Each structure stands twice: as C-alpha cells, then as structure tokens.
Amino acid sequence: MSENVDAEHTIWFLQKLHEHCGRRVILVWDRWAVHRSAAAYLEKNYPDWFKFEWLPPYSPKLNPVEQCWNHTKYSDLANFIPDDLNHLHTEVYESIEKQHQNQTLLRSFFSYVKLPLGKDH
C-alpha cells in the first residue's frame, strides 16, 4: 500500500476479518486516532461484532505490536539495506508474514507484555 492507513481502511479490514472469522473478535488496541474513529463507527453500526480492549495512553511496553516491530527491525532485518522503497516494503511484509505464521512467537509478544491469552484466543 502506498498510502497512509486511515479509519476507512481499518473499518474495511475489520469487516473482512469478521466475515472470515464468523464470530465476535476481540481487539487489543492502542489509542491511535484511526483506531478510535474506526472503533466508534463499528460500535455504533455493528455492536456485536467486536470487543475493544484499550491499552493505556502511549504504552509501547504494553503493546504486543511493538514486539512485532522490534522483531522485524532487530532480528529479521538487522543490518538490512534495501535497494529502494519497494524492496523495503517486500522484506517488511515477509517478516510480518513469517511472524503471523509462528503462533509461538506471537504468543511470546503477549507474554512479554504480560497480557493474558486464553486457549480460546
């Protein structure tokens, strides 16, 4: 994607996520304005589709996504020098995809920030 993510993109993505999952989805979110706008819209229009759990304001040490980015920057792409922006995009995407497929790694991000994940999640 060559544009900034906004609330409209986020709403579209979450609607597709709900279609894929076919049940209520719990989202652990930071307080980014895009997340707040999307959550307000979704809570109003689809109140049974999502449950939003909010992280405290600016809390990178409590945000599992920060662990994902740290893994990408300091493990998968340490000392990486891209040829251009497209090359960087491809490598970051591949790093995130690998993490997405590694449930043990993803759970470790939640464990690190001490957010409980039950067996149902």
C-alpha positions as CSV (number, residue, x, y, z in Angstrom):
1,M,0.0,0.0,0.0
2,S,1.4,3.4,-1.0
3,E,-0.9,5.5,1.1
4,N,-1.5,6.1,4.8
5,V,-3.9,3.8,6.6
6,D,-7.0,5.7,7.8
7,A,-10.2,4.8,9.6
8,E,-11.9,3.8,6.3
9,H,-9.2,1.3,5.5
10,T,-9.4,-0.1,9.1
11,I,-13.2,-0.4,9.0
12,W,-13.0,-2.3,5.7
13,F,-10.3,-4.6,7.0
14,L,-12.2,-5.4,10.2
15,Q,-15.4,-6.1,8.3
16,K,-13.5,-8.6,6.2
17,L,-12.0,-10.0,9.3
18,H,-15.4,-10.5,10.8
19,E,-16.6,-12.2,7.6
20,H,-13.6,-14.5,7.8
21,C,-14.0,-15.4,11.5
22,G,-17.7,-15.6,11.6
23,R,-17.8,-14.6,15.2
24,R,-17.1,-11.8,17.6
25,V,-13.5,-10.6,17.5
26,I,-11.6,-9.1,20.5
27,L,-9.2,-6.3,19.5
28,V,-6.4,-5.0,21.8
29,W,-5.8,-1.6,20.5
30,D,-3.7,1.5,21.3
31,R,-5.4,4.9,21.2
32,W,-4.3,5.9,17.8
33,A,-6.8,8.3,16.3
34,V,-7.5,5.9,13.4
35,H,-8.3,3.1,15.9
36,R,-10.6,5.3,17.9
37,S,-12.5,6.5,14.9
38,A,-12.9,3.0,13.5
39,A,-14.0,1.6,16.9
40,A,-16.6,4.4,17.3
41,Y,-18.1,3.6,13.9
42,L,-18.0,-0.2,14.4
43,E,-19.5,0.0,17.9
44,K,-22.4,2.2,16.6
45,N,-23.1,0.1,13.4
46,Y,-22.0,-3.4,14.4
47,P,-22.1,-3.5,18.2
48,D,-22.0,-7.3,18.4
49,W,-19.1,-7.9,16.0
50,F,-16.1,-6.6,18.0
51,K,-15.0,-6.1,21.6
52,F,-12.4,-3.4,22.0
53,E,-9.8,-3.6,24.8
54,W,-7.8,-0.4,25.0
55,L,-4.2,-0.1,26.1
56,P,-3.3,2.8,28.3
57,P,-2.3,6.0,26.5
58,Y,1.1,5.8,25.0
59,S,2.2,2.5,26.4
60,P,4.7,0.9,24.0
61,K,5.9,-1.5,26.7
62,L,2.4,-2.9,27.0
63,N,1.7,-3.1,23.2
64,P,2.4,-6.5,21.7
65,V,2.7,-4.9,18.2
66,E,5.8,-3.1,19.4
67,Q,7.4,-6.5,20.0
68,C,6.4,-7.5,16.4
69,W,8.1,-4.3,15.0
70,N,11.2,-4.9,17.3
71,H,11.5,-8.5,15.9
72,T,11.3,-7.2,12.4
73,K,13.8,-4.4,12.9
74,Y,16.3,-6.0,15.1
75,S,16.1,-9.7,14.1
76,D,14.7,-10.3,10.6
77,L,16.0,-7.0,9.1
78,A,19.1,-6.3,11.3
79,N,21.8,-4.7,9.1
80,F,19.4,-4.9,6.1
81,I,20.0,-2.2,3.4
82,P,17.1,-2.1,0.8
83,D,17.7,-1.2,-2.8
84,D,14.6,1.0,-2.8
85,L,11.3,1.6,-1.1
86,N,9.6,-1.4,-2.8
87,H,12.4,-3.7,-1.7
88,L,12.0,-2.5,1.9
89,H,8.2,-3.0,1.7
90,T,8.6,-6.5,0.4
91,E,11.1,-7.5,3.2
92,V,9.0,-6.0,6.0
93,Y,5.9,-7.7,4.6
94,E,7.7,-11.0,4.5
95,S,8.9,-10.6,8.1
96,I,5.4,-9.8,9.3
97,E,4.0,-12.8,7.4
98,K,6.6,-15.1,9.0
99,Q,5.6,-13.9,12.4
100,H,1.9,-14.3,11.6
101,Q,2.5,-17.9,10.8
102,N,4.5,-18.6,14.0
103,Q,1.9,-18.8,16.8
104,T,4.6,-19.5,19.5
105,L,6.4,-16.2,18.5
106,L,3.1,-14.2,18.5
107,R,2.2,-15.6,21.9
108,S,5.6,-14.6,23.2
109,F,4.8,-11.0,22.3
110,F,1.7,-11.1,24.5
111,S,3.7,-12.9,27.3
112,Y,6.4,-10.3,27.2
113,V,3.9,-7.5,27.9
114,K,2.1,-9.7,30.4
115,L,-1.3,-9.6,28.6
116,P,-3.1,-12.9,29.2
117,L,-4.2,-15.0,26.2
118,G,-6.5,-17.9,27.0
119,K,-6.6,-21.1,25.0
120,D,-9.7,-19.8,23.2
121,H,-7.8,-16.8,21.6
